[in-house]
Amino acid sequence: MAEIAGASRTAVLVCQGRAAAHDLVAPDRFADPTALPLLREDERVPVRLVRDGRAPKEWRARVEFETVKAITELMVPRTVAIDDAVRARPLPQVVILGAGLDGRAWRMPELAGTAVFEVDQPASQADKRARAAALTGAPPAYVPVDFRTDDLSAKLAAAGHAGDRPTTWIWEGVVPYLTPAEVEATVGALAACSAPGSRLVVNFQLPVPFLKLGFLVARAVSRSAGRSSVFAREPWRSTWTPKAMADLLARHGYTVVADQNMLDTAEGMPVPVQHRRSLAQSQVQVADRD
């Protein structure tokens, strides 16, 4: 499986985290059998090491191991929080924004009979479609969108999305990579094709001290291992307080009905918690449009 230029590297890392956690971490709440098949063979190596608890001695491999191990801890509560919000209000359509290597269309039985659309940048979506050939079952409707130039509602309508029917929007792991203006514009675009009764599940990152320092350290560690940081090409451009995000959603007709911090979610499951700061920085809000 050849790598496609321009495809998201963070999407691969997130998928590695889900694959490492599958049936091992909180198995009564979390499972993702689609994650490992979506990975190339070289991407599965650190996943197996994390699952086996075998930290390699060689520095480059150790950096990769620790990176996957850290993201694994975040992915379990984040995935559970979003899945629970989708299950709690079944709707006839689901749109996954910036879908990356998401496997919900295949792994969630609750979505059987639901029209599922995946929206992503063309290069990332081409990569996903090539990888998804390994999965069985009905695929989602793929909607390649360049958010800088394309009309989201027009692209979705052309793919079969009905703007007069309620929709669950899943917006996971994307907001930090957008500027505040791009986040607001996207929420406006969603509102324009959200019928009453629609639900938006949005994941975002909270502003914390020393954020830039943390990225510099991560990049330095990656360089020391002879590899580029996943954040070098996909830097964070915005963080939000829960109030700021709730106010933004309210301006576009959404009312927040649930607000979860991932550290609280993890501690309530429970799952092993080692990276408290990373978990505490991640938030999931659920907002309904009535």
HUJO-V376275 format. One line per field, one symbol per residue. phi: phi as a letter, one per 30 degrees, with the letter a starting at -180 (. if undefined). psi: psi as a letter, one per 40 degrees, with the letter a starting at -180 (. if undefined). burial: + if it has 16 or more other C-alpha atoms within 10 Angstrom, else -. Layout:
phi = ???
psi = ???
burial = ???
This chain:
phi = .ddceidddddddddddddddeicchddcbabddddddcdedddedddddddicddddddddddeddddddeddddddddddedddddbdbdbbccchdhcdceecccddcdicdccccaeeddddddddddddccjdddddbdbcddbcdedddddddjdcdccebcccbciceedcdeddddddddddddbcdejdbccbcbcddbdiddddddddddddddcibdddddcbddbabbdedddddddddcjccdcabbcddddddddcbebccddddddcbbccbccc
psi = hihhheihdddddddddddddhedhfeedhhgeedddeiiddeedddddddefghidhddddddddddddddddddddddddddddddghieihhhhfdbfhedddehdeeheihhhhhiiddddddddddedeiiihiihhghhheddihdddddddeehheeiihhhhghfdddeiidddddddddddddfhiieihhhhhiiihiifddddddddddddddefiiieedegiheiiiidddddddddeeehhheihhhddddddediihhdgddddeehihihhih.
burial = ------+++++++++++++++++-++---++++++++++---++-++++++---++---++++++-+++++++++++++++++-++---++-+++++++++++++++---+---++++++++++++++--++--+---+++++++------++--+----+++--+++++++++++++---+++-+++-++-++++-+++++++++--------+--++-++--+---++-----+-+++-+--++-++--+++++--+++++-++----+------++++++++++++-
